Amino acid sequence: MILDELRGYCTDVNTDTAQAAISAIGGIGRSYSDRCLEILTGLLGLKQEHITSAVVQTMRDLVWVCPQCSDTVCEALEGCEDTLLDSQVRPIWHATI
């Protein structure tokens, strides 16, 4: 339930709210990674720059604490490079792929 509520905030017009919600999903993903990765991967499909950037950063953090998620994250990130907004995320992208 909480994950569904947070998912709703991920598309908020306030980018700070959206990024905080995405980060919170990643935090929960440390103990409930499958569902969180499903939500984060779905958010990538929205092709919105600020959402994609926040999701990539969150997935990076999730891989650090849940290395077993690496394959799923790499598959999810394929084709997202064109949507990245944040210049700080681009190096993360290249390090992950």
N, C-alpha and C positions, 0 to 999 in steps of 0.2 A: 504494500500500500504506500509506504513512504517513498519507495522508488518511483512509483507512478506519479505521485505528487511532485517529486523533484523533476521528473521528466517534463511535466507541464511548465515548470519555471525555466527550463532550458531554452525555450523559444521566446522568452519575455523580451519586450522591446528595450528594456534597460539591460545593456550588455553586462553590467556588473552583476546583476541578479542572475542572468543566464550563466555566466562564468562560475559564479558561486555554486549554482545548482549542479553544474557539470562536475565541478571539483568534489562536491559532496557525494555524488554518485560514485566517483572514483574512490573516495574514502571508505564508503560502504563496501566497495568491490574487494577490499582487502580480505573480507571474510565471506563474501557472497559474489564472487567474481563472474560466474556464468551469466547471471541475470544482468549485472551491471554492464558487462561487455556487450550484451545484446542491446541494451538501451543506448550505450555510447555508439555502437555501430549504426544503429538506426538514425541517430542524430547526424552522423556523417552524410547520410543520404539527403539531408536538407540542403546541402551545398551552400550554406551561409558562412561567410568568411570568419566571423567572430566565433561562431559555434564550432566550426572545424578546428580553428586554432586552439580553443579551450579543450576540445576533445582530444586532440593530439597530445597536448601537455598532460592531460589527465591519464591518458593511456601510457605515456612514458613513465609516469609515477607509479602506475599500477604494475607495470612490468618489473620495476625495481623490487617491489615487495611480493609479487606473484610471478616469478620467472616462467612458470608453467603456462602463463597466458601469452607468451611471446609469439607463438605461431598464429594464434587467433588475432592478435593485434596487427601483426604484419599483413595478414590477409585483409583485414578491415581497412588498412591504410592505403592499399593499392588504389591508385587513381585519384587520390585526394590532394596531391601536391599543388595542382592548379588553383585550388580553393583556399590555400593558406594565406592568411593576412599578415600575421605577426612575423617579422624578420627573425625574431628569437626562436620561432618554431621551426623554421626551415632547416637549421643545423640538426635539430632533434629528428626531423624527418629522415635526413640522410644517414644519421647514426642508427636509426631503427631499421631502415630497409636494407 
